Amino acid sequence: MIYLLGLLLAFVLVAIYSNPATRACRWREYRQEDGARWVCVHCGAETLGEAGQKPKTCLRDPRP
């Protein structure tokens, strides 16, 4: 019974703290001298940013 409650609590916490704007994004960091280049493995979007701080929003092109 306690395992079931723990599992339910885990799902609720993931639902609360997950960011739907970047749910499908999987960022890969390529460090450079002045920061980092971030590439999304899922959609191929690229951006420049700070080393160690992945983008917080999805940058893929909206599809009609």
NUMIVO-978993 format. One record per residue (C-alpha): residue number from 1; x, y, z. Coordinates in nm, 4 decimals, padded with zeros to 6 digits, always signed. Example, Ala and Ser with C-alpha at 12.3 -4.5 7.8 and 13.67 -1.06 7.14 Angstrom:
! NUMIVO-978993
- 1; +01.2300; -00.4500; +00.7800
- 2; +01.3670; -00.1060; +00.7140
***
This chain:
! NUMIVO-978993
- 1; +00.0000; +00.0000; +00.0000
- 2; +00.2784; +00.2431; +00.0884
- 3; +00.4542; +00.1678; -00.2425
- 4; +00.1410; +00.2621; -00.4323
- 5; +00.1166; +00.5939; -00.2460
- 6; +00.4845; +00.6644; -00.3128
- 7; +00.4415; +00.5924; -00.6824
- 8; +00.1352; +00.8153; -00.7003
- 9; +00.3217; +01.0948; -00.5219
- 10; +00.6121; +01.0621; -00.7667
- 11; +00.3787; +01.0984; -01.0670
- 12; +00.2119; +01.4034; -00.9130
- 13; +00.5470; +01.5713; -00.8441
- 14; +00.6696; +01.5046; -01.1975
- 15; +00.3484; +01.6512; -01.3384
- 16; +00.3827; +01.9632; -01.1228
- 17; +00.7528; +02.0317; -01.1811
- 18; +00.7855; +01.9311; -01.5473
- 19; +00.8099; +02.2107; -01.8027
- 20; +00.5695; +02.1456; -02.0937
- 21; +00.7493; +02.4038; -02.3098
- 22; +01.0578; +02.1806; -02.3288
- 23; +00.9081; +01.8383; -02.2674
- 24; +01.0239; +01.6895; -02.6009
- 25; +01.3570; +01.8778; -02.6125
- 26; +01.6802; +01.6939; -02.5420
- 27; +01.9595; +01.9520; -02.5338
- 28; +02.3210; +01.8599; -02.6051
- 29; +02.5907; +02.1080; -02.5061
- 30; +02.8983; +02.1837; -02.7146
- 31; +03.1245; +02.4054; -02.5052
- 32; +03.3179; +02.6905; -02.6647
- 33; +03.5582; +02.9515; -02.5305
- 34; +03.2894; +03.2164; -02.4764
- 35; +02.9906; +03.0004; -02.3766
- 36; +02.8179; +02.7019; -02.5305
- 37; +02.6267; +02.6002; -02.8402
- 38; +02.3129; +02.4021; -02.7574
- 39; +02.1578; +02.1586; -03.0073
- 40; +01.8263; +01.9807; -02.9532
- 41; +01.8650; +01.6149; -03.0406
- 42; +01.4890; +01.5786; -03.0914
- 43; +01.4142; +01.8590; -03.3392
- 44; +01.7564; +01.9961; -03.4420
- 45; +01.7101; +02.3510; -03.3066
- 46; +02.0347; +02.5344; -03.2244
- 47; +02.1118; +02.8286; -02.9983
- 48; +02.4014; +02.9928; -02.8178
- 49; +02.4019; +03.0350; -02.4418
- 50; +02.5877; +03.0041; -02.1162
- 51; +02.7870; +02.6908; -02.0412
- 52; +02.5953; +02.4557; -01.8133
- 53; +02.2595; +02.6351; -01.8469
- 54; +02.0367; +02.4642; -02.1016
- 55; +01.7619; +02.6624; -02.2773
- 56; +01.4301; +02.6830; -02.0919
- 57; +01.2020; +02.7095; -02.3970
- 58; +01.1592; +02.4999; -02.7078
- 59; +01.3114; +02.6658; -03.0143
- 60; +01.1770; +02.4405; -03.2894
- 61; +00.9850; +02.5947; -03.5781
- 62; +00.6073; +02.5872; -03.5296
- 63; +00.4466; +02.3583; -03.7802
- 64; +00.1152; +02.4554; -03.9394
***
